[in-house]
């Protein structure tokens, strides 16, 4: 299953913080419009690298589906940023 939301939490010592919910499913609309171009680029890369096209598509799909549950935490100079993919 593909991830549907990303939660971005920004916090620093002088400010209370901000929670921003980003609906990732809305990114599917432009992705569907650009899909012919993306598939041509992947096909050209597979031909140049001598890889199987369907294997490359499967690997990209597995990476996309594996993003669910990812937490990225960055702390620098008293600023904290947390990105969670739900």
VEXDREN-2710 file (C-alpha; in Angstrom, 1 decimal):
% VEXDREN-2710
k/r/px/py/pz
1/UNK/0.0/0.0/0.0
2/UNK/1.3/3.4/-0.9
3/UNK/1.7/6.1/1.8
4/UNK/-1.2/8.6/2.0
5/UNK/0.0/11.3/4.3
6/UNK/3.2/12.9/5.5
7/UNK/3.3/14.8/8.8
8/UNK/5.9/17.5/9.1
9/UNK/6.6/18.9/12.7
10/UNK/8.8/21.9/13.0
11/UNK/9.9/23.1/16.5
12/UNK/12.5/25.4/17.9
13/UNK/13.3/26.7/21.4
14/UNK/11.7/30.2/20.8
15/UNK/8.6/29.0/19.0
16/UNK/5.9/26.5/20.0
17/UNK/6.0/24.5/16.7
18/UNK/4.0/23.7/13.7
19/UNK/2.3/20.4/12.6
20/UNK/1.7/20.3/8.8
21/UNK/-0.2/17.4/7.3
22/UNK/0.6/16.9/3.6
23/UNK/-1.8/14.6/1.6
24/UNK/0.5/12.5/-0.6
25/UNK/-2.4/11.0/-2.5
26/UNK/-2.9/14.3/-4.2
27/UNK/0.5/13.8/-5.8
28/UNK/-0.9/10.9/-7.8
29/UNK/-2.8/13.4/-10.1
30/UNK/0.3/15.0/-11.7
31/UNK/2.1/11.7/-11.5
32/UNK/-0.6/10.1/-13.7
33/UNK/-0.3/13.0/-16.2
34/UNK/3.5/12.6/-16.4
35/UNK/3.4/8.8/-16.4
36/UNK/4.1/8.4/-20.2
37/UNK/7.2/10.6/-19.9
38/UNK/8.4/8.8/-16.7
39/UNK/7.9/5.4/-18.3
40/UNK/9.9/6.5/-21.4
41/UNK/12.8/7.7/-19.1
42/UNK/12.7/4.5/-17.2
43/UNK/12.7/2.5/-20.4
44/UNK/15.7/4.4/-21.8
45/UNK/17.5/3.9/-18.5
46/UNK/16.8/0.2/-18.6
47/UNK/18.1/-0.1/-22.2
48/UNK/21.2/1.9/-21.4
49/UNK/21.9/-0.1/-18.2
50/UNK/20.8/-3.4/-19.7
51/UNK/18.2/-4.0/-17.0
52/UNK/14.8/-5.6/-17.2
53/UNK/12.1/-3.0/-17.6
54/UNK/9.5/-4.8/-15.5
55/UNK/12.1/-5.6/-12.8
56/UNK/13.0/-1.9/-12.6
57/UNK/9.3/-0.9/-12.3
58/UNK/8.8/-3.5/-9.6
59/UNK/11.8/-2.1/-7.6
60/UNK/10.5/1.5/-7.9
61/UNK/7.1/0.3/-6.7
62/UNK/8.6/-1.6/-3.8
63/UNK/10.6/1.4/-2.7
64/UNK/7.5/3.6/-2.9
65/UNK/5.4/1.1/-0.8
66/UNK/8.3/0.7/1.7
67/UNK/8.2/4.4/2.6
68/UNK/5.2/3.9/4.9
69/UNK/6.3/4.2/8.5
70/UNK/9.4/6.2/7.8
71/UNK/10.5/8.8/10.4
72/UNK/13.2/11.4/9.6
73/UNK/14.4/13.5/12.5
74/UNK/16.8/16.4/12.0
75/UNK/18.2/18.6/14.8
76/UNK/20.5/21.6/14.2
77/UNK/21.1/24.7/16.2
78/UNK/18.1/24.2/18.5
79/UNK/15.7/23.6/15.6
80/UNK/13.9/20.2/15.4
81/UNK/12.2/18.9/12.3
82/UNK/10.4/15.6/12.2
83/UNK/8.9/14.1/9.0
84/UNK/6.7/11.0/9.4
85/UNK/5.2/9.2/6.4
86/UNK/1.9/7.5/7.3
END
